[in-house]
Amino acid sequence: MNKKLAAALSGGAVLVLALTGCTSDEGNPELDAWAKQVCDAVPAQNAKISAAYVEITKAAKDTTSTPKELQQADSKAFQDLADGYKARATLISNAGAPPGVKDGATVQRDVVKKLTALSAAYADLKKQVDGLNTKDQAKFASGLKDVSAEMKQVETQRKSAIKALKKLESGDTKKALTSQEGCKAAASASTSAAATDS
């Protein structure tokens, strides 16, 4: 029904800890504890975010849904994305700065700020979708175009949040994260989802 919206989401890989590499032999017990706190919740958060992206893309490509059905599908997905990114921001905020990492506090604050803003952007998209006129096909289509345009701006925010996350996940922090089962599972699930998407 709305190919532009689907296009805005295509390649919208889930915001995950994109982890590769080997585990650290030396280790930093405090940093390892920090990584465990972050990674334990990652699989559940990623599953929610990933499923929401799938639902939006599916709804955007569906030519048989009524405007009301499409509105409901998009509204739920945007809410799930808002909740998922808010949970990620809260998790990283509560974990605090990665111990012993240079500029760790600054980078951690930047990630929390960007994930929080991304969550708010998806909440705004939900409000926009909820306000669409589903009784008038032309008005509904016009409203969806506005949502699609907004999605492109949100995609820019998502990329900015990913960049901040990757900065947080570099160096010693990355080594600590890759040793945690939760992050290993998330990275594996993300790779599978990317392969399925392409």
C-alpha positions as CSV (number, residue, x, y, z in Angstrom):
1,M,0.0,0.0,0.0
2,N,2.8,2.4,0.7
3,K,6.0,1.5,-1.0
4,K,7.8,4.7,0.1
5,L,7.3,3.7,3.7
6,A,8.7,0.2,2.9
7,A,11.7,1.8,1.1
8,A,12.4,4.0,4.1
9,L,12.6,0.9,6.2
10,S,14.5,-1.4,3.8
11,G,17.9,-2.1,5.1
12,G,16.8,-0.7,8.4
13,A,18.8,-3.2,10.3
14,V,18.0,-3.5,13.9
15,L,20.1,-1.3,16.2
16,V,22.2,-4.1,17.7
17,L,25.5,-4.5,19.2
18,A,27.3,-5.4,16.0
19,L,29.9,-7.5,17.6
20,T,32.7,-9.5,16.0
21,G,36.1,-10.6,17.0
22,C,37.7,-12.6,19.8
23,T,37.3,-12.4,23.5
24,S,39.9,-10.7,25.7
25,D,42.3,-12.9,27.5
26,E,43.4,-10.3,30.0
27,G,40.0,-9.0,30.9
28,N,38.9,-6.3,33.3
29,P,36.5,-7.7,35.9
30,E,34.7,-4.4,36.3
31,L,34.3,-3.9,32.6
32,D,33.2,-7.5,32.2
33,A,30.5,-7.0,34.9
34,W,29.4,-3.9,33.0
35,A,29.2,-5.8,29.7
36,K,27.2,-8.6,31.3
37,Q,24.7,-6.0,32.6
38,V,24.3,-4.6,29.1
39,C,24.3,-7.9,27.2
40,D,21.8,-9.8,29.4
41,A,18.9,-7.7,28.2
42,V,20.0,-7.3,24.6
43,P,18.4,-10.4,23.0
44,A,14.9,-9.5,24.3
45,Q,15.2,-5.9,23.2
46,N,16.5,-6.7,19.8
47,A,13.8,-9.3,19.2
48,K,11.1,-6.6,19.9
49,I,12.8,-4.0,17.7
50,S,13.4,-6.5,14.9
51,A,9.8,-7.8,14.9
52,A,8.5,-4.2,14.8
53,Y,10.6,-3.4,11.7
54,V,9.4,-6.6,10.0
55,E,5.7,-5.7,10.8
56,I,6.1,-2.2,9.4
57,T,7.7,-3.4,6.2
58,K,5.1,-6.2,5.8
59,A,2.2,-3.7,6.4
60,A,3.7,-1.2,3.9
61,K,3.9,-3.9,1.2
62,D,0.4,-5.3,1.9
63,T,-2.1,-4.3,-0.8
64,T,-5.0,-6.1,0.8
65,S,-5.2,-4.4,4.2
66,T,-7.8,-1.8,4.9
67,P,-6.6,1.6,6.0
68,K,-7.8,0.8,9.6
69,E,-5.8,-2.5,9.6
70,L,-2.7,-0.7,8.2
71,Q,-3.1,2.0,10.8
72,Q,-3.3,-0.5,13.6
73,A,-0.3,-2.5,12.4
74,D,1.9,0.6,12.0
75,S,0.8,2.1,15.3
76,K,1.7,-1.1,17.2
77,A,5.1,-1.4,15.4
78,F,6.0,2.3,16.1
79,Q,5.0,1.8,19.7
80,D,7.2,-1.3,20.0
81,L,10.1,0.6,18.4
82,A,9.7,3.5,20.8
83,D,9.6,1.1,23.7
84,G,12.5,-1.0,22.5
85,Y,14.8,2.0,22.0
86,K,13.7,3.5,25.3
87,A,14.6,0.2,27.0
88,R,18.0,0.2,25.4
89,A,18.6,3.8,26.5
90,T,17.5,3.0,30.0
91,L,19.7,-0.1,30.1
92,I,22.9,1.8,29.0
93,S,22.0,4.7,31.3
94,N,21.6,2.4,34.3
95,A,24.8,0.5,33.4
96,G,26.8,3.7,33.6
97,A,30.0,4.5,31.9
98,P,32.2,1.4,30.9
99,P,34.8,1.2,33.7
100,G,38.4,2.1,32.8
101,V,37.5,3.2,29.2
102,K,38.9,6.5,28.0
103,D,36.0,9.1,27.4
104,G,33.6,6.3,28.4
105,A,31.2,8.6,30.3
106,T,31.0,11.0,27.4
107,V,30.4,8.3,24.8
108,Q,27.8,6.5,27.1
109,R,25.9,9.8,27.6
110,D,25.9,10.4,23.9
111,V,24.4,6.9,23.2
112,V,21.7,7.4,25.9
113,K,20.8,10.8,24.5
114,K,20.5,9.6,20.9
115,L,18.6,6.4,21.7
116,T,16.2,8.5,23.9
117,A,15.7,10.9,21.0
118,L,15.1,7.9,18.6
119,S,12.5,6.5,20.9
120,A,10.7,9.8,21.1
121,A,10.8,10.1,17.3
122,Y,9.0,6.7,16.9
123,A,6.5,7.7,19.6
124,D,5.8,10.8,17.4
125,L,5.3,8.6,14.4
126,K,2.8,6.5,16.3
127,K,0.8,9.7,17.1
128,Q,0.9,10.7,13.5
129,V,-0.3,7.3,12.4
130,D,-3.0,7.2,15.1
131,G,-4.3,10.6,13.8
132,L,-4.7,9.4,10.1
133,N,-8.2,9.5,8.6
134,T,-9.0,5.9,7.8
135,K,-12.5,6.6,6.5
136,D,-11.2,8.6,3.5
137,Q,-8.9,6.7,1.2
138,A,-7.4,9.8,-0.4
139,K,-6.8,11.5,2.9
140,F,-5.3,8.4,4.4
141,A,-2.9,7.9,1.5
142,S,-1.9,11.6,1.8
143,G,-1.3,11.1,5.5
144,L,0.8,8.1,4.9
145,K,3.0,10.1,2.6
146,D,3.7,12.5,5.4
147,V,4.5,9.6,7.7
148,S,6.9,8.2,5.1
149,A,8.7,11.6,4.8
150,E,9.0,11.7,8.6
151,M,10.4,8.1,8.5
152,K,13.3,9.2,6.4
153,Q,14.3,11.8,9.0
154,V,14.0,9.2,11.7
155,E,16.2,6.9,9.7
156,T,18.9,9.6,9.9
157,Q,18.5,9.7,13.7
158,R,18.8,5.9,13.7
159,K,22.1,6.0,11.8
160,S,23.4,8.6,14.2
161,A,22.4,6.4,17.2
162,I,24.1,3.4,15.6
163,K,27.3,5.4,15.0
164,A,27.3,6.4,18.7
165,L,26.7,2.8,19.8
166,K,29.6,1.6,17.6
167,K,31.8,4.1,19.3
168,L,30.8,2.8,22.7
169,E,31.4,-0.8,21.5
170,S,35.0,-0.2,20.4
171,G,38.4,-1.2,21.9
172,D,38.3,-2.8,25.3
173,T,34.6,-2.4,25.6
174,K,34.1,-4.5,22.4
175,K,36.3,-7.2,23.8
176,A,34.3,-7.4,27.0
177,L,31.0,-7.4,25.2
178,T,32.0,-10.1,22.8
179,S,32.7,-12.4,25.7
180,Q,29.0,-12.2,26.9
181,E,26.5,-14.8,25.8
182,G,23.7,-12.3,25.4
183,C,25.6,-10.2,22.9
184,K,26.8,-13.2,21.0
185,A,23.2,-14.3,20.6
186,A,22.2,-10.8,19.5
187,A,24.9,-10.6,16.9
188,S,24.0,-14.1,15.6
189,A,20.3,-13.2,15.4
190,S,21.1,-9.9,13.6
191,T,23.3,-11.7,11.0
192,S,20.5,-14.2,10.4
193,A,17.9,-11.4,10.1
194,A,20.1,-9.5,7.7
195,A,20.6,-12.6,5.5
196,T,16.8,-13.2,5.5
197,D,16.1,-9.6,4.6
198,S,18.4,-9.4,1.6
